[in-house]
Amino acid sequence: MWGMSDHYDAFEMSPVPAPGPDAVPPEPFHGIYGMPAFVTIPTSDLAASVDFWIRGLGFFELFSIPGRVVHLRRWAFQDVLLVPAASVPEQAPAMSVSFACVLGQLDSLVEACRALRPDSVDGPRDTPWNTRDVAVITPENARIVLTAAKPFDPASQEARNLEAVGITPPGADDEQ
């Protein structure tokens, strides 16, 4: 999709749909695979955390080992393991983990998170790299960023930002 030297188009590997006003999120993925990456988050209240991740962030419970781990997932490759802990940090760390979504999901996710935890959401904010991001602080004080690609406008400041770092839109090389 994007032109960069030494890179290839690997969008067929990703469950994330092409950005656009009508982008449809993939169905939750219930298959089993070797996880290329996942997040492990300690929680002092496993039930409250599971509830927030499911009802607020749109994850589902793939499986659990009672009292040991709850494996949550949204799309393929969006895996979270919640594990019991005696305590959690009193405030969220600066570090965050991001999960892709589509623009059409952001408002409902924000509403769901705010309904469960009124002060849990920061944003949405548009980024210089053409996404709209929402930061959510979960019950275990994890900083989760829901990020949605915006439709690409070749005349936008975001397009100029990307071009300045060597990323060109599809077909741009053909026009030169």
Backbone hydrogen bonds, N-H to C=O, Kabsch-Sander energy under -0.5 kcal/mol:
donor,donor_aa,acceptor,acceptor_aa,energy
3,G,168,T,-2.8
4,M,2,W,-0.5
7,H,4,M,-1.2
10,A,8,Y,-0.7
13,M,10,A,-2.0
14,S,11,F,-1.1
23,A,20,G,-1.6
29,F,74,R,-2.1
30,H,28,P,-0.7
35,M,33,Y,-0.7
39,V,79,D,-1.7
41,I,39,V,-0.5
41,I,81,L,-3.1
43,T,83,V,-2.5
49,S,45,D,-2.4
50,V,46,L,-2.8
51,D,47,A,-2.3
52,F,48,A,-2.2
53,W,49,S,-2.7
54,I,50,V,-2.3
55,R,51,D,-2.9
56,G,52,F,-2.4
57,L,52,F,-1.4
58,G,54,I,-0.8
59,F,53,W,-2.4
60,F,73,R,-2.4
62,L,60,F,-0.8
62,L,71,H,-2.7
63,F,71,H,-1.3
65,I,69,V,-2.7
68,R,65,I,-2.9
69,V,65,I,-1.8
70,V,82,L,-2.1
71,H,63,F,-3.0
72,L,70,V,-0.7
72,L,80,V,-3.4
73,R,60,F,-2.1
74,R,75,W,-0.7
74,R,78,Q,-1.2
78,Q,75,W,-1.8
79,D,77,F,-0.5
80,V,72,L,-2.4
81,L,39,V,-3.4
82,L,70,V,-2.8
82,L,80,V,-0.6
83,V,41,I,-2.1
83,V,81,L,-0.5
85,A,43,T,-2.1
97,V,143,R,-1.9
99,F,145,V,-2.9
101,C,147,T,-2.2
105,Q,102,V,-2.2
106,L,102,V,-0.8
106,L,103,L,-0.9
107,D,103,L,-0.6
109,L,105,Q,-2.3
110,V,106,L,-2.7
111,E,107,D,-2.5
112,A,108,S,-2.4
113,C,109,L,-2.5
114,R,110,V,-2.7
115,A,111,E,-2.1
116,L,112,A,-1.5
117,R,113,C,-3.0
120,S,117,R,-2.3
122,D,135,A,-2.9
125,R,133,D,-2.5
127,T,131,T,-2.8
130,N,127,T,-1.3
132,R,148,A,-2.7
133,D,125,R,-3.3
134,V,146,L,-2.1
135,A,122,D,-2.8
136,V,144,I,-3.4
137,I,120,S,-2.5
138,T,136,V,-0.6
138,T,142,A,-2.2
141,N,138,T,-2.3
144,I,136,V,-3.1
144,I,142,A,-0.8
145,V,97,V,-2.7
146,L,134,V,-3.0
146,L,144,I,-0.5
147,T,99,F,-2.3
147,T,145,V,-0.6
148,A,132,R,-2.3
149,A,101,C,-0.5
150,K,130,N,-2.7
156,S,153,D,-2.3
160,R,156,S,-1.6
161,N,157,Q,-2.6
162,L,158,E,-2.5
163,E,159,A,-2.6
164,A,160,R,-2.1
165,V,161,N,-0.7
165,V,162,L,-1.0
166,G,163,E,-1.8
167,I,162,L,-2.6
168,T,3,G,-1.5
168,T,166,G,-0.6
172,A,169,P,-1.8
175,E,171,G,-1.0
176,Q,172,A,-0.6
176,Q,173,D,-0.6
